[in-house]
């Protein structure tokens, strides 16, 4: 009964936020329509255990394939912002809604390693025998999971500003992390019920903020100057608006399950990864401190580490195109 009451309150909160969003769009304008996005923004397939998985493709349909795994929270519309440049460099980017986000069914109790099975199903449907995998932020651990779980199919993997496992021997996991993120991690450690209550409220507030001004998404965080500049980029803001409107259409279960998976066993043996891995992280990141990147690089055999001085958590959209090209072509 308590869970039913909680869900009822959450749905009312989200409905109220959607009403505010519509009113905000009436003043500031809705996200621009784009026939290119509408034509490829969703395909669905059934997972091995019968769940619906939603995915999308971007860039050069004949290019080298790269799975681009979204952050937390996120959805398949979190794609490389400079999509036109994907076509120029010959990259076919595949994104998908992790379970519980967007149009993908929830997979309650999932661990990070489960991502590999879902990527396998999508790759099989697309006829992709081999591909690279790149993940940002919350997508970083999942990119490593795919590299570990599908070594015969993954050519290269990149983990951008990704978390280390929790707990991690020799790592002060919360040191240097913004209090807003520390708060969320503590909710996750308390469990699912606390996360649903808190993230439902957070999602509703974030939807209203992004509808009015996408640059305000991380309001309350002590962001470095580099992040603040990138959040003003018009294409970054466009992707943020579109993704925010989609990721919570069925509630916050995806976000809840991501957070739970980060603070429980990943199910991934990092030291067994044989795929070439690049770990990239910003020296000034306050969402995922640089110490996490250092730890990952030290525990991934043969990994290449790239510490970006002066950079924070938000990825540079132009540089990301080059990272994806290198992941695809290996040079």
C-alpha contacts under 8 A as a table, 3 or more apart, distances in Angstrom:
res1	aa1	res2	aa2	distance
1	X	4	X	5.13
1	X	5	X	6.33
2	X	5	X	5.18
2	X	6	X	6.19
3	X	6	X	4.99
3	X	7	X	6.19
4	X	7	X	5.15
4	X	8	X	6.17
5	X	8	X	5.07
5	X	9	X	6.26
6	X	9	X	5.25
6	X	10	X	6.19
6	X	197	X	7.18
7	X	10	X	4.96
7	X	11	X	6.10
8	X	11	X	5.25
8	X	12	X	6.26
9	X	12	X	5.15
9	X	13	X	6.21
10	X	13	X	5.05
10	X	14	X	6.27
10	X	197	X	7.22
10	X	200	X	5.85
10	X	201	X	7.47
11	X	14	X	5.12
11	X	15	X	6.08
11	X	251	X	7.56
12	X	15	X	5.08
12	X	16	X	6.16
13	X	16	X	5.17
13	X	17	X	6.29
13	X	200	X	7.54
13	X	201	X	7.04
13	X	204	X	6.63
14	X	17	X	4.97
14	X	18	X	6.20
14	X	200	X	7.39
14	X	201	X	7.97
14	X	203	X	7.80
14	X	204	X	5.37
14	X	251	X	7.87
15	X	18	X	5.04
15	X	19	X	6.35
16	X	19	X	5.14
16	X	20	X	6.40
17	X	20	X	4.99
17	X	21	X	6.12
17	X	204	X	5.28
17	X	205	X	7.06
17	X	207	X	6.87
17	X	208	X	6.22
18	X	21	X	4.89
18	X	22	X	6.26
18	X	204	X	7.93
18	X	207	X	7.73
18	X	208	X	7.73
19	X	22	X	5.27
19	X	23	X	6.39
20	X	23	X	5.09
20	X	24	X	6.07
20	X	208	X	6.42
21	X	24	X	4.93
21	X	25	X	6.09
21	X	207	X	7.00
21	X	208	X	5.41
21	X	211	X	5.92
21	X	212	X	7.88
22	X	25	X	5.16
22	X	26	X	6.26
23	X	26	X	5.08
23	X	27	X	6.77
24	X	27	X	5.26
24	X	28	X	6.04
24	X	29	X	7.54
24	X	208	X	7.67
24	X	211	X	6.42
24	X	212	X	6.00
25	X	28	X	4.99
25	X	29	X	4.43
25	X	30	X	4.78
25	X	211	X	6.60
25	X	212	X	7.29
26	X	29	X	5.66
26	X	30	X	7.29
28	X	212	X	6.56
30	X	211	X	7.74
31	X	238	X	6.63
31	X	241	X	6.45
31	X	242	X	6.61
32	X	238	X	7.90
34	X	37	X	5.43
34	X	38	X	6.30
35	X	38	X	4.92
35	X	39	X	6.06
36	X	39	X	5.39
36	X	40	X	6.89
37	X	40	X	5.58
37	X	41	X	5.34
38	X	41	X	5.38
40	X	43	X	7.46
40	X	56	X	5.89
40	X	57	X	6.12
40	X	58	X	7.42
41	X	55	X	7.54
41	X	56	X	5.09
41	X	57	X	7.12
41	X	76	X	7.90
41	X	77	X	7.11
42	X	54	X	6.14
42	X	55	X	5.50
42	X	56	X	4.96
43	X	54	X	5.60
43	X	55	X	5.34
43	X	56	X	6.07
44	X	52	X	6.50
44	X	53	X	5.42
44	X	54	X	4.39
44	X	55	X	6.20
45	X	52	X	5.79
45	X	53	X	5.34
45	X	54	X	6.67
45	X	121	X	7.97
45	X	122	X	7.24
45	X	125	X	7.82
46	X	49	X	7.78
46	X	50	X	5.46
46	X	51	X	5.42
46	X	52	X	4.71
46	X	53	X	5.98
46	X	121	X	7.97
47	X	50	X	5.13
47	X	51	X	5.08
47	X	52	X	6.23
47	X	53	X	6.54
47	X	118	X	6.43
47	X	121	X	6.29
48	X	51	X	7.44
48	X	121	X	7.44
51	X	104	X	7.47
51	X	105	X	5.63
51	X	106	X	7.62
51	X	107	X	7.70
52	X	103	X	7.60
52	X	104	X	5.29
52	X	105	X	5.28
53	X	96	X	7.37
53	X	97	X	6.84
53	X	98	X	7.68
53	X	99	X	7.15
53	X	103	X	7.07
53	X	104	X	4.53
53	X	105	X	6.64
53	X	118	X	7.68
54	X	76	X	7.60
54	X	96	X	5.67
54	X	97	X	5.65
54	X	102	X	7.71
54	X	103	X	5.59
54	X	104	X	5.21
55	X	76	X	6.06
55	X	94	X	7.10
55	X	95	X	5.56
55	X	96	X	3.89
55	X	97	X	6.23
55	X	122	X	7.79
56	X	76	X	6.31
56	X	77	X	7.67
56	X	94	X	5.83
56	X	95	X	5.32
56	X	96	X	6.13
57	X	61	X	7.88
57	X	92	X	6.89
57	X	93	X	5.64
57	X	94	X	4.58
57	X	95	X	6.32
58	X	61	X	7.47
58	X	79	X	7.59
58	X	83	X	6.67
58	X	86	X	7.65
58	X	92	X	5.94
58	X	93	X	5.08
58	X	94	X	6.48
59	X	63	X	7.82
59	X	83	X	5.71
59	X	84	X	6.53
59	X	85	X	7.55
59	X	86	X	4.76
59	X	87	X	4.70
59	X	90	X	7.59
59	X	91	X	6.08
59	X	92	X	5.12
59	X	93	X	6.21
60	X	63	X	4.91
60	X	86	X	6.41
60	X	87	X	4.41
60	X	88	X	7.81
60	X	90	X	5.59
60	X	91	X	5.50
60	X	92	X	4.88
60	X	93	X	7.93
61	X	91	X	7.90
61	X	92	X	5.59
62	X	90	X	7.38
62	X	91	X	7.94
62	X	92	X	6.91
63	X	87	X	7.62
63	X	90	X	4.45
63	X	91	X	4.57
63	X	92	X	4.89
64	X	90	X	6.34
64	X	91	X	4.99
64	X	92	X	5.54
64	X	131	X	7.32
64	X	328	X	5.65
64	X	329	X	7.33
65	X	91	X	6.13
65	X	92	X	4.62
65	X	93	X	5.85
65	X	94	X	7.10
65	X	128	X	7.58
65	X	130	X	7.84
65	X	131	X	5.20
65	X	132	X	6.56
65	X	328	X	6.58
66	X	91	X	7.06
66	X	92	X	6.14
66	X	93	X	4.94
66	X	94	X	6.11
66	X	131	X	5.52
66	X	132	X	4.62
66	X	133	X	5.36
66	X	134	X	7.03
66	X	324	X	7.22
66	X	327	X	7.38
66	X	328	X	6.17
67	X	93	X	5.80
67	X	94	X	4.70
67	X	95	X	5.99
67	X	131	X	7.18
67	X	132	X	6.25
67	X	133	X	4.61
67	X	134	X	6.12
68	X	79	X	7.16
68	X	93	X	6.21
68	X	94	X	5.87
68	X	95	X	5.28
68	X	133	X	6.10
68	X	134	X	4.98
68	X	135	X	5.74
69	X	95	X	6.06
69	X	96	X	7.10
69	X	133	X	7.55
69	X	134	X	6.16
69	X	135	X	4.49
69	X	136	X	6.59
69	X	139	X	4.89
69	X	140	X	7.48
69	X	142	X	7.36
69	X	143	X	6.86
70	X	73	X	7.84
70	X	74	X	5.62
70	X	75	X	6.14
70	X	76	X	6.91
70	X	78	X	5.95
70	X	79	X	7.62
70	X	95	X	7.39
70	X	96	X	7.83
70	X	97	X	7.96
70	X	135	X	6.34
70	X	136	X	6.14
70	X	137	X	7.61
70	X	138	X	6.89
70	X	139	X	5.02
71	X	74	X	5.37
71	X	75	X	7.90
71	X	135	X	7.40
71	X	136	X	5.54
71	X	137	X	4.95
71	X	138	X	4.17
71	X	139	X	4.71
71	X	140	X	7.69
72	X	137	X	6.90
72	X	138	X	4.76
72	X	139	X	7.14
72	X	255	X	6.39
72	X	258	X	6.92
73	X	138	X	7.64
73	X	247	X	7.49
73	X	254	X	7.50
73	X	255	X	5.35
73	X	258	X	7.95
74	X	77	X	7.90
74	X	78	X	6.45
74	X	97	X	7.62
74	X	101	X	7.13
74	X	243	X	6.72
74	X	244	X	7.43
74	X	247	X	5.72
75	X	78	X	5.72
75	X	95	X	7.99
75	X	96	X	6.58
75	X	97	X	4.68
75	X	98	X	6.96
75	X	101	X	5.98
75	X	102	X	5.96
75	X	243	X	6.20
75	X	246	X	7.09
75	X	247	X	5.15
76	X	79	X	6.80
76	X	95	X	4.87
76	X	96	X	4.35
76	X	97	X	4.85
76	X	102	X	7.60
76	X	243	X	7.52
77	X	95	X	7.39
77	X	239	X	6.97
77	X	242	X	6.73
77	X	243	X	5.01
77	X	246	X	7.72
78	X	95	X	7.63
78	X	239	X	6.31
78	X	240	X	7.26
78	X	243	X	5.78
79	X	83	X	7.78
79	X	93	X	7.89
79	X	95	X	6.76
79	X	239	X	7.38
80	X	83	X	5.80
80	X	317	X	6.68
80	X	320	X	7.15
80	X	321	X	7.20
81	X	235	X	5.77
81	X	236	X	5.85
81	X	239	X	6.52
81	X	317	X	5.83
82	X	85	X	5.54
82	X	86	X	6.97
82	X	235	X	7.31
82	X	317	X	6.25
82	X	318	X	6.81
82	X	321	X	7.22
83	X	86	X	5.12
83	X	87	X	7.10
84	X	87	X	5.56
84	X	88	X	6.84
85	X	88	X	4.81
85	X	89	X	6.34
85	X	321	X	6.94
86	X	89	X	5.36
86	X	90	X	6.08
86	X	91	X	5.18
86	X	92	X	7.09
86	X	93	X	7.85
86	X	321	X	6.51
87	X	90	X	5.10
87	X	91	X	6.13
87	X	92	X	7.63
88	X	91	X	7.93
89	X	325	X	6.39
90	X	325	X	7.54
91	X	324	X	7.30
91	X	325	X	6.39
91	X	328	X	6.82
97	X	100	X	7.61
97	X	101	X	5.43
97	X	102	X	5.89
97	X	103	X	6.81
97	X	104	X	5.70
98	X	101	X	5.79
98	X	104	X	6.59
98	X	115	X	7.73
98	X	254	X	6.85
99	X	104	X	5.10
99	X	105	X	5.34
99	X	106	X	4.58
99	X	107	X	5.51
99	X	254	X	5.82
100	X	103	X	7.64
100	X	104	X	5.65
100	X	105	X	5.23
100	X	106	X	3.85
100	X	107	X	6.72
100	X	250	X	7.48
100	X	251	X	7.85
100	X	252	X	7.20
100	X	253	X	5.04
100	X	254	X	3.76
100	X	255	X	7.50
100	X	257	X	7.75
101	X	104	X	5.80
101	X	105	X	7.50
101	X	106	X	7.50
101	X	247	X	5.16
101	X	248	X	6.24
101	X	249	X	7.69
101	X	250	X	7.22
101	X	251	X	7.79
101	X	252	X	7.25
101	X	253	X	7.01
101	X	254	X	4.72
101	X	255	X	7.34
102	X	246	X	5.39
102	X	247	X	4.37
102	X	248	X	6.03
102	X	249	X	5.82
102	X	250	X	6.71
103	X	249	X	7.72
103	X	250	X	7.68
106	X	253	X	6.74
106	X	254	X	6.74
107	X	110	X	5.75
108	X	257	X	6.78
109	X	257	X	6.98
109	X	261	X	7.87
110	X	114	X	6.25
110	X	257	X	6.96
110	X	261	X	6.75
111	X	114	X	5.57
111	X	115	X	7.82
111	X	261	X	4.97
111	X	262	X	7.99
111	X	264	X	7.74
111	X	265	X	7.13
111	X	266	X	5.56
111	X	267	X	6.61
112	X	115	X	5.99
112	X	141	X	6.94
112	X	142	X	5.77
112	X	145	X	6.51
112	X	258	X	7.93
112	X	261	X	5.85
112	X	262	X	7.26
112	X	266	X	4.87
112	X	267	X	6.61
112	X	268	X	7.42
113	X	116	X	6.06
113	X	142	X	6.97
113	X	145	X	5.02
113	X	146	X	7.25
113	X	149	X	7.30
113	X	266	X	5.95
113	X	267	X	5.26
113	X	268	X	5.68
114	X	117	X	5.64
114	X	118	X	6.97
114	X	145	X	7.84
115	X	118	X	5.27
115	X	119	X	6.24
115	X	142	X	6.14
115	X	145	X	6.75
115	X	146	X	6.50
116	X	119	X	5.16
116	X	120	X	6.11
116	X	142	X	7.79
116	X	145	X	6.17
116	X	146	X	4.42
116	X	147	X	7.92
116	X	149	X	5.62
116	X	150	X	6.70
117	X	120	X	5.06
117	X	121	X	6.42
117	X	149	X	7.90
118	X	121	X	5.22
118	X	122	X	6.48
119	X	122	X	5.20
119	X	123	X	6.01
119	X	146	X	7.42
120	X	123	X	5.10
120	X	124	X	6.03
120	X	150	X	7.77
121	X	124	X	5.19
121	X	125	X	6.29
122	X	125	X	5.08
122	X	126	X	6.29
123	X	126	X	5.10
123	X	127	X	6.03
123	X	128	X	4.99
123	X	129	X	7.20
124	X	127	X	5.01
124	X	128	X	6.03
124	X	129	X	7.37
125	X	128	X	7.77
128	X	131	X	6.81
129	X	153	X	6.14
130	X	152	X	7.82
130	X	153	X	4.45
130	X	154	X	5.75
130	X	155	X	6.56
131	X	153	X	6.37
131	X	154	X	5.23
131	X	155	X	5.79
131	X	156	X	7.65
131	X	328	X	7.26
132	X	154	X	5.35
132	X	155	X	5.18
132	X	156	X	4.89
132	X	157	X	5.84
132	X	327	X	5.91
132	X	328	X	5.78
133	X	143	X	5.82
133	X	146	X	7.44
133	X	147	X	7.50
133	X	154	X	6.91
133	X	156	X	6.50
133	X	157	X	4.88
133	X	158	X	6.54
133	X	327	X	7.49
134	X	139	X	7.81
134	X	140	X	7.18
134	X	143	X	5.76
134	X	157	X	5.62
134	X	158	X	4.66
134	X	159	X	6.10
134	X	160	X	7.61
134	X	324	X	7.45
134	X	327	X	7.60
135	X	138	X	7.43
135	X	139	X	4.21
135	X	140	X	4.15
135	X	141	X	7.38
135	X	142	X	6.81
135	X	143	X	5.11
135	X	158	X	6.41
135	X	159	X	5.30
135	X	160	X	6.08
135	X	162	X	7.78
136	X	139	X	4.74
136	X	140	X	4.86
136	X	159	X	6.24
136	X	160	X	4.62
136	X	161	X	6.03
136	X	162	X	6.28
137	X	140	X	5.29
137	X	141	X	7.94
137	X	159	X	7.88
137	X	160	X	6.12
137	X	161	X	4.95
137	X	162	X	4.47
137	X	163	X	6.90
137	X	288	X	7.56
137	X	313	X	7.81
138	X	141	X	6.46
138	X	142	X	7.35
138	X	162	X	6.12
138	X	163	X	7.03
138	X	258	X	7.67
139	X	142	X	5.12
139	X	143	X	6.16
139	X	159	X	7.76
139	X	162	X	7.07
140	X	143	X	5.13
140	X	144	X	6.53
140	X	158	X	7.50
140	X	159	X	4.46
140	X	160	X	5.81
140	X	161	X	6.89
140	X	162	X	4.42
140	X	163	X	7.01
141	X	144	X	5.13
141	X	145	X	6.25
141	X	159	X	7.09
141	X	162	X	6.05
141	X	163	X	6.52
141	X	164	X	7.48
142	X	145	X	4.81
142	X	146	X	6.26
143	X	146	X	5.18
143	X	147	X	6.34
143	X	157	X	6.57
143	X	158	X	7.00
143	X	159	X	6.43
144	X	147	X	5.02
144	X	148	X	6.18
144	X	157	X	6.94
144	X	158	X	7.81
144	X	159	X	6.96
144	X	270	X	7.54
145	X	148	X	5.05
145	X	149	X	5.94
145	X	268	X	5.89
146	X	149	X	5.01
146	X	150	X	5.70
146	X	151	X	7.87
146	X	154	X	7.56
147	X	150	X	5.57
147	X	151	X	5.59
147	X	154	X	5.88
147	X	156	X	7.68
147	X	157	X	6.42
147	X	273	X	6.56
147	X	274	X	7.95
147	X	275	X	6.18
148	X	151	X	5.89
148	X	268	X	6.82
148	X	269	X	7.16
148	X	270	X	7.12
148	X	272	X	6.87
148	X	273	X	5.01
148	X	274	X	7.57
148	X	275	X	7.70
150	X	153	X	5.49
150	X	154	X	6.04
151	X	154	X	5.43
151	X	155	X	7.77
151	X	273	X	7.52
151	X	274	X	6.95
151	X	275	X	6.27
152	X	155	X	7.97
154	X	157	X	7.28
154	X	275	X	6.89
155	X	275	X	6.44
155	X	276	X	7.32
156	X	275	X	5.82
156	X	276	X	5.11
156	X	277	X	6.14
156	X	327	X	5.88
156	X	328	X	7.59
156	X	330	X	7.52
157	X	275	X	6.94
157	X	276	X	6.27
157	X	277	X	4.80
157	X	278	X	6.42
157	X	327	X	6.82
158	X	277	X	5.57
158	X	278	X	4.70
158	X	279	X	5.94
158	X	280	X	7.49
158	X	327	X	7.23
159	X	162	X	5.88
159	X	277	X	7.50
159	X	278	X	6.25
159	X	279	X	4.90
159	X	280	X	6.22
160	X	279	X	6.05
160	X	280	X	4.76
160	X	281	X	5.82
161	X	279	X	7.76
161	X	280	X	6.09
161	X	281	X	4.54
161	X	282	X	6.86
161	X	285	X	7.98
161	X	288	X	6.28
161	X	290	X	7.85
161	X	293	X	6.80
161	X	313	X	6.40
162	X	281	X	7.61
162	X	288	X	6.75
162	X	292	X	7.27
162	X	293	X	6.82
163	X	288	X	6.17
163	X	292	X	5.75
163	X	293	X	7.28
164	X	168	X	6.89
164	X	173	X	7.94
164	X	292	X	5.17
164	X	293	X	7.21
164	X	295	X	6.87
164	X	296	X	6.07
165	X	168	X	5.64
165	X	262	X	6.65
165	X	263	X	7.19
165	X	265	X	7.64
165	X	266	X	6.98
166	X	173	X	7.22
166	X	262	X	6.60
166	X	263	X	5.07
166	X	264	X	6.75
166	X	265	X	7.57
167	X	171	X	7.79
167	X	173	X	6.93
167	X	263	X	7.34
168	X	171	X	5.49
168	X	172	X	7.90
168	X	173	X	7.14
171	X	291	X	7.41
171	X	292	X	7.60
171	X	295	X	7.09
172	X	175	X	5.55
173	X	292	X	7.44
174	X	177	X	5.46
174	X	182	X	6.61
175	X	289	X	7.49
176	X	286	X	6.30
176	X	289	X	5.72
177	X	181	X	6.56
177	X	182	X	6.44
177	X	286	X	5.00
177	X	287	X	5.60
177	X	288	X	6.33
177	X	289	X	5.81
178	X	181	X	5.51
178	X	182	X	6.36
178	X	221	X	6.48
178	X	222	X	6.89
178	X	286	X	5.27
178	X	287	X	5.92
179	X	182	X	4.84
179	X	183	X	6.03
179	X	221	X	7.81
180	X	183	X	5.22
180	X	184	X	6.61
180	X	220	X	7.39
180	X	221	X	6.53
181	X	184	X	5.07
181	X	185	X	6.28
181	X	287	X	6.34
182	X	185	X	5.13
182	X	186	X	6.25
183	X	186	X	5.19
183	X	187	X	6.40
184	X	187	X	5.06
184	X	188	X	6.39
184	X	195	X	7.99
185	X	188	X	5.02
185	X	189	X	6.34
185	X	259	X	7.25
185	X	263	X	7.78
186	X	189	X	4.99
186	X	190	X	6.35
187	X	190	X	5.06
187	X	191	X	6.52
187	X	194	X	5.92
187	X	195	X	5.62
187	X	198	X	7.79
188	X	191	X	5.13
188	X	192	X	6.86
188	X	194	X	7.43
188	X	195	X	6.02
188	X	256	X	7.77
188	X	259	X	5.92
188	X	260	X	5.60
188	X	263	X	7.10
189	X	260	X	7.57
189	X	263	X	6.89
190	X	194	X	6.39
190	X	195	X	7.87
191	X	194	X	5.78
191	X	195	X	6.41
191	X	260	X	7.35
192	X	195	X	5.07
192	X	196	X	6.16
192	X	256	X	6.74
192	X	260	X	7.39
193	X	196	X	5.33
193	X	197	X	6.45
194	X	197	X	5.31
194	X	198	X	6.19
195	X	198	X	5.22
195	X	199	X	5.59
195	X	200	X	7.92
195	X	256	X	5.89
196	X	199	X	5.42
196	X	200	X	5.72
196	X	252	X	6.97
196	X	253	X	7.42
196	X	256	X	6.44
197	X	200	X	5.51
197	X	201	X	6.72
198	X	201	X	5.38
198	X	202	X	6.24
199	X	202	X	4.70
199	X	203	X	5.80
199	X	252	X	6.75
199	X	255	X	7.62
199	X	256	X	7.32
200	X	203	X	5.25
200	X	204	X	6.32
200	X	251	X	7.43
200	X	252	X	6.14
201	X	204	X	5.27
201	X	205	X	6.32
202	X	205	X	5.24
202	X	206	X	6.06
203	X	206	X	5.04
203	X	207	X	6.14
203	X	248	X	7.51
203	X	252	X	7.35
204	X	207	X	5.31
204	X	208	X	6.63
205	X	208	X	5.36
205	X	209	X	6.33
206	X	209	X	5.07
206	X	210	X	6.04
206	X	217	X	6.12
207	X	210	X	5.35
207	X	211	X	6.12
207	X	244	X	6.26
207	X	245	X	7.11
208	X	211	X	5.25
208	X	212	X	6.49
209	X	212	X	5.34
209	X	213	X	5.90
209	X	214	X	6.68
209	X	216	X	6.13
209	X	217	X	6.23
210	X	213	X	4.94
210	X	214	X	4.01
210	X	215	X	7.19
210	X	216	X	6.49
210	X	217	X	5.75
210	X	240	X	7.37
210	X	241	X	6.15
210	X	244	X	7.36
211	X	214	X	6.56
211	X	241	X	6.38
213	X	216	X	5.67
213	X	217	X	7.69
214	X	217	X	5.57
214	X	231	X	7.42
214	X	237	X	5.45
214	X	240	X	6.47
214	X	241	X	6.58
215	X	218	X	7.36
215	X	228	X	7.61
215	X	231	X	5.01
215	X	232	X	5.97
215	X	237	X	7.01
216	X	219	X	5.01
218	X	221	X	5.74
222	X	286	X	7.34
223	X	227	X	6.22
223	X	228	X	6.73
223	X	285	X	7.74
223	X	286	X	6.73
223	X	312	X	7.47
224	X	227	X	5.64
224	X	228	X	6.69
224	X	284	X	6.51
224	X	285	X	7.40
224	X	286	X	7.96
224	X	311	X	7.61
224	X	312	X	6.15
225	X	228	X	5.11
225	X	229	X	6.30
226	X	229	X	5.33
226	X	230	X	6.43
226	X	310	X	6.90
226	X	311	X	5.72
226	X	312	X	6.27
226	X	314	X	7.98
227	X	230	X	5.21
227	X	231	X	6.19
227	X	311	X	7.29
227	X	312	X	5.76
227	X	313	X	6.58
227	X	314	X	5.37
228	X	231	X	5.27
228	X	232	X	6.85
229	X	232	X	5.51
229	X	233	X	7.29
230	X	233	X	5.42
230	X	236	X	7.45
230	X	314	X	6.81
230	X	315	X	7.66
230	X	316	X	6.70
231	X	236	X	6.57
231	X	237	X	6.75
231	X	314	X	7.61
232	X	236	X	7.45
232	X	237	X	6.95
233	X	236	X	5.23
233	X	237	X	6.20
234	X	237	X	5.07
234	X	238	X	6.15
235	X	238	X	4.93
235	X	239	X	6.30
236	X	239	X	5.38
236	X	240	X	6.24
236	X	317	X	7.48
237	X	240	X	4.95
237	X	241	X	6.17
238	X	241	X	5.24
238	X	242	X	6.34
239	X	242	X	5.21
239	X	243	X	5.94
240	X	243	X	5.20
240	X	244	X	5.89
241	X	244	X	5.28
241	X	245	X	6.27
242	X	245	X	5.31
242	X	246	X	6.61
243	X	246	X	5.21
243	X	247	X	5.95
244	X	247	X	5.56
244	X	248	X	7.22
245	X	248	X	7.09
245	X	249	X	7.33
246	X	249	X	5.54
247	X	250	X	7.92
248	X	251	X	4.77
248	X	252	X	5.69
250	X	253	X	7.88
251	X	254	X	7.91
252	X	255	X	5.34
252	X	256	X	6.23
253	X	256	X	4.99
253	X	257	X	6.02
254	X	257	X	5.20
254	X	258	X	6.07
255	X	258	X	5.11
255	X	259	X	6.26
256	X	259	X	5.34
256	X	260	X	6.26
257	X	260	X	5.04
257	X	261	X	6.01
258	X	261	X	5.14
258	X	262	X	6.36
259	X	262	X	5.24
259	X	263	X	6.76
260	X	263	X	5.53
260	X	264	X	6.32
261	X	264	X	5.32
261	X	265	X	7.02
261	X	266	X	6.47
262	X	265	X	7.47
262	X	266	X	6.80
269	X	272	X	5.51
269	X	273	X	7.26
270	X	273	X	5.66
270	X	299	X	6.80
270	X	300	X	5.82
271	X	299	X	6.31
271	X	300	X	5.47
271	X	301	X	6.01
272	X	301	X	7.87
273	X	300	X	7.02
273	X	301	X	7.09
274	X	301	X	7.41
276	X	302	X	7.19
276	X	303	X	6.56
277	X	300	X	7.72
277	X	302	X	7.47
277	X	303	X	4.94
277	X	304	X	6.35
278	X	303	X	5.63
278	X	304	X	4.68
278	X	305	X	5.92
278	X	306	X	7.45
279	X	293	X	6.52
279	X	296	X	7.37
279	X	297	X	6.20
279	X	303	X	6.93
279	X	304	X	6.07
279	X	305	X	4.83
279	X	306	X	6.16
280	X	293	X	6.95
280	X	305	X	5.97
280	X	306	X	4.70
280	X	307	X	6.00
280	X	308	X	7.34
281	X	285	X	7.57
281	X	290	X	6.13
281	X	293	X	5.92
281	X	306	X	6.55
281	X	307	X	5.32
281	X	308	X	6.07
281	X	311	X	7.93
281	X	312	X	7.72
281	X	313	X	7.62
282	X	285	X	5.19
282	X	289	X	7.87
282	X	290	X	6.20
282	X	307	X	5.86
282	X	308	X	4.74
282	X	309	X	6.32
282	X	310	X	6.91
282	X	311	X	4.54
282	X	312	X	4.66
282	X	313	X	6.29
283	X	289	X	7.53
283	X	290	X	5.38
283	X	307	X	6.13
283	X	308	X	5.75
283	X	309	X	5.22
283	X	310	X	6.17
283	X	311	X	6.00
283	X	312	X	6.55
284	X	289	X	7.36
284	X	290	X	7.16
284	X	309	X	7.26
284	X	310	X	5.92
284	X	311	X	5.62
284	X	312	X	4.76
284	X	313	X	7.85
285	X	288	X	5.86
285	X	289	X	5.19
285	X	290	X	6.35
285	X	311	X	6.82
285	X	312	X	3.88
285	X	313	X	5.03
286	X	289	X	5.36
286	X	312	X	6.99
286	X	313	X	7.21
287	X	313	X	6.55
288	X	292	X	6.78
288	X	313	X	7.22
289	X	292	X	5.85
289	X	293	X	7.53
290	X	293	X	5.22
290	X	294	X	6.36
290	X	307	X	7.86
291	X	294	X	4.95
291	X	295	X	6.11
292	X	295	X	5.09
292	X	296	X	6.21
293	X	296	X	5.13
293	X	297	X	6.10
293	X	305	X	7.80
294	X	297	X	5.26
294	X	298	X	6.26
294	X	305	X	7.64
295	X	298	X	5.18
295	X	299	X	6.35
296	X	299	X	5.17
296	X	300	X	6.10
297	X	300	X	5.45
297	X	301	X	7.96
297	X	303	X	5.73
297	X	304	X	6.85
297	X	305	X	5.80
298	X	301	X	7.57
298	X	303	X	7.77
300	X	303	X	5.43
308	X	311	X	5.55
312	X	315	X	7.95
315	X	319	X	7.79
315	X	320	X	6.90
316	X	319	X	5.36
316	X	320	X	6.09
317	X	320	X	5.10
317	X	321	X	6.70
318	X	321	X	5.50
318	X	322	X	7.09
319	X	322	X	5.28
319	X	323	X	6.36
320	X	323	X	4.90
320	X	324	X	6.12
321	X	324	X	5.16
321	X	325	X	6.17
322	X	325	X	4.97
322	X	326	X	6.19
323	X	326	X	5.19
323	X	327	X	6.16
324	X	327	X	4.94
324	X	328	X	6.08
325	X	328	X	5.09
325	X	329	X	6.04
325	X	330	X	7.82
326	X	329	X	5.20
326	X	330	X	4.94
326	X	331	X	5.34
327	X	330	X	5.51
327	X	331	X	7.90
